Amino acid sequence: MGHGPTVPPQAKEKAERGATHARKAAENLRSAAGTMVDEYRGRAEGVLDDALDRVRSFQDDSKQYVRDNPTKAVCTALAVGFVLGLIFRR
């Protein structure tokens, strides 16, 4: 008497098909997302390598400039320090 409504067999089959379809769609989405992550990771690594090369090159060029022009480098550093001191003192 109080067992609740019975579910027709067609409804159960539809629900199972829907669940199977949802699982397949989730797997496809996961696969596509993984592919995109790998692609963007590769791009990011390339950009990072390029940035590191530029920084190293800038550092090497800076060292060479200071070796070639020590007086200019010291005077420039003093001037920059003085200006920054004036700016941050206020």
C-alpha positions in Angstrom: 0.0 0.0 0.0 2.5 2.8 0.8 5.4 1.6 -1.4 5.5 4.8 -3.6 5.1 5.2 -7.3 6.6 2.6 -9.6 9.0 3.8 -12.3 8.2 2.6 -15.8 11.0 0.6 -17.5 11.3 3.1 -20.4 12.1 5.9 -17.9 14.8 3.8 -16.3 16.3 3.1 -19.8 16.2 6.8 -20.7 17.8 7.8 -17.4 20.6 5.2 -17.9 21.2 6.4 -21.5 21.3 10.0 -20.3 23.8 9.1 -17.6 26.0 7.2 -20.1 25.8 10.2 -22.5 26.8 12.6 -19.7 29.7 10.4 -18.7 31.0 10.3 -22.3 30.6 14.0 -22.7 32.5 14.6 -19.5 35.3 12.3 -20.7 35.5 14.2 -24.0 35.6 17.5 -22.2 38.3 16.2 -19.9 40.3 15.0 -22.8 40.0 18.3 -24.7 40.9 20.3 -21.6 44.0 18.2 -21.1 45.0 18.8 -24.7 44.6 22.6 -24.2 46.5 22.5 -20.9 49.4 20.7 -22.6 49.4 23.2 -25.5 49.3 26.3 -23.2 52.0 24.8 -20.9 54.3 24.4 -24.0 53.7 28.0 -25.0 54.3 29.2 -21.5 57.6 27.3 -21.3 58.6 28.9 -24.6 57.8 32.4 -23.4 59.6 31.7 -20.1 62.7 30.5 -21.9 62.7 33.5 -24.2 62.3 35.9 -21.2 65.2 34.2 -19.3 67.4 34.5 -22.4 66.7 38.2 -22.7 67.3 38.8 -19.0 70.7 37.0 -19.2 71.6 38.9 -22.3 70.7 42.2 -20.6 72.7 41.2 -17.6 75.7 40.3 -19.6 75.4 43.6 -21.6 75.1 45.6 -18.4 78.2 44.0 -16.9 80.2 44.7 -20.1 79.0 48.3 -20.1 80.1 48.8 -16.5 83.5 47.2 -17.2 84.0 49.5 -20.2 82.7 52.7 -18.5 83.1 52.4 -14.8 83.1 56.2 -14.1 79.9 56.7 -16.1 78.2 53.7 -14.4 79.1 55.0 -10.9 77.9 58.5 -11.6 74.7 57.2 -13.1 74.1 55.0 -10.1 74.7 57.9 -7.7 72.3 60.2 -9.7 69.6 57.6 -9.8 70.0 56.9 -6.0 69.9 60.6 -5.3 66.7 61.1 -7.3 65.0 58.1 -5.7 66.0 59.3 -2.3 64.3 62.7 -3.0 61.2 61.0 -4.3 60.8 58.5 -1.4 61.7 61.1 1.3 58.5 63.1 0.6 
